């Protein structure tokens, strides 16, 4: 199963304390490959994706 162009962050996922290491790497990789400027980001994306994009902003 591949990662889609948009990865929504659902309320169900909000109840999860964290993602495993493999999933975090996948989400961060997706964020780097699909980076967009902050004004165009969807607040519903997974927090790991948003965090990685913020890191890119600071590089």
HELIX and SHEET records of a PDB file:
HELIX    1   1 UNK A   11  UNK A   14  1                                   4    
HELIX    2   2 UNK A   21  UNK A   33  1                                  13    
HELIX    3   3 UNK A   38  UNK A   40  5                                   3    
HELIX    4   4 UNK A   47  UNK A   58  1                                  12    
END                                                                             
